[in-house]
Amino acid sequence: MRSVSVQELKAVLDDAEGEALVVDVREPWEYAEGHVPGAVPMPLATVPQRAGELPADRAVYLVCAVGARSGQAAAYLSRLGVDAVNVAGGTSEWASAGFPVER
């Protein structure tokens, strides 16, 4: 399983022009409080049922609050053949870095 910092994710998002897929595995109420712009909500408990919705031809960046839940999701999805990338530090570090947050 690969891992990137929030700074690396920001660079990917800036370069990808909307092509990068960020999946937020936090609970709906956490997502509503603020998330990486464009992140798709997919609570951790739903990942096994929804894994088929994820693309097989590009990286999927998984984010949570600090990186623990997204790490679990990334490890699981990697075993399924998804190019899953954990975002270390999660949304907390993203916001602390001063990057935009959607509500």
C-alpha positions as CSV (number, residue, x, y, z in Angstrom):
1,M,0.0,0.0,0.0
2,R,1.3,3.4,-0.9
3,S,1.0,6.5,1.3
4,V,1.3,10.2,0.5
5,S,1.4,13.4,2.6
6,V,-1.3,16.0,2.3
7,Q,1.2,18.2,0.5
8,E,1.7,15.4,-2.1
9,L,-2.1,15.0,-2.5
10,K,-2.5,18.7,-3.0
11,A,0.1,18.6,-5.8
12,V,-1.6,15.6,-7.4
13,L,-5.0,17.4,-7.3
14,D,-3.5,20.6,-8.7
15,D,-1.9,18.7,-11.6
16,A,-4.7,16.2,-12.2
17,E,-7.3,18.8,-13.3
18,G,-10.2,16.9,-11.8
19,E,-8.9,13.5,-12.7
20,A,-7.7,12.4,-9.3
21,L,-10.2,10.5,-7.2
22,V,-10.3,11.2,-3.5
23,V,-12.5,8.9,-1.3
24,D,-13.3,10.0,2.2
25,V,-13.9,7.0,4.5
26,R,-15.1,9.0,7.5
27,E,-18.7,8.9,8.8
28,P,-21.3,11.2,7.1
29,W,-21.3,13.7,10.0
30,E,-17.5,14.0,9.8
31,Y,-17.6,14.5,6.0
32,A,-20.3,17.2,6.4
33,E,-18.1,19.1,8.9
34,G,-15.5,19.6,6.2
35,H,-13.6,17.5,3.5
36,V,-11.1,17.7,0.8
37,P,-12.8,19.4,-2.1
38,G,-14.3,16.9,-4.5
39,A,-13.8,14.0,-2.2
40,V,-16.4,11.2,-2.6
41,P,-18.0,10.0,0.7
42,M,-17.7,6.3,1.3
43,P,-17.8,5.4,5.1
44,L,-15.3,2.7,6.0
45,A,-18.0,0.2,6.9
46,T,-19.4,0.5,3.3
47,V,-16.0,0.0,1.5
48,P,-16.4,-3.8,1.1
49,Q,-19.8,-3.4,-0.5
50,R,-18.8,-0.4,-2.7
51,A,-15.3,-1.4,-3.8
52,G,-16.7,-2.3,-7.2
53,E,-17.5,1.4,-7.7
54,L,-13.8,2.4,-7.7
55,P,-11.8,2.6,-10.9
56,A,-9.2,0.0,-11.8
57,D,-7.3,2.2,-14.2
58,R,-6.1,5.0,-11.8
59,A,-5.0,5.7,-8.3
60,V,-7.7,6.2,-5.6
61,Y,-6.6,8.4,-2.7
62,L,-8.2,7.5,0.6
63,V,-8.6,10.0,3.4
64,C,-10.1,10.1,6.9
65,A,-9.5,12.3,9.9
66,V,-5.8,11.4,10.6
67,G,-4.9,8.4,8.4
68,A,-5.9,5.3,10.4
69,R,-9.2,4.4,8.8
70,S,-8.0,5.4,5.4
71,G,-5.0,3.1,5.9
72,Q,-7.3,0.2,6.7
73,A,-9.4,0.9,3.6
74,A,-6.3,1.3,1.4
75,A,-4.8,-2.0,2.6
76,Y,-8.1,-3.8,2.0
77,L,-8.6,-2.3,-1.5
78,S,-4.9,-3.0,-2.4
79,R,-5.6,-6.7,-1.8
80,L,-8.5,-6.4,-4.3
81,G,-6.2,-4.9,-6.9
82,V,-7.2,-1.3,-6.5
83,D,-4.3,1.3,-6.8
84,A,-5.2,2.5,-3.3
85,V,-3.1,5.3,-1.8
86,N,-3.4,6.3,1.9
87,V,-3.3,10.0,2.7
88,A,-1.2,10.3,5.9
89,G,-2.4,12.9,8.3
90,G,-5.9,12.9,6.8
91,T,-8.3,15.8,6.7
92,S,-7.0,17.2,10.0
93,E,-3.5,17.7,8.5
94,W,-5.0,18.9,5.2
95,A,-6.9,21.7,7.1
96,S,-3.9,22.5,9.3
97,A,-1.8,23.0,6.2
98,G,-4.3,25.7,5.1
99,F,-5.6,23.8,2.1
100,P,-9.2,24.4,1.1
101,V,-12.0,22.5,2.8
102,E,-15.5,22.0,1.4
103,R,-18.6,21.9,3.7
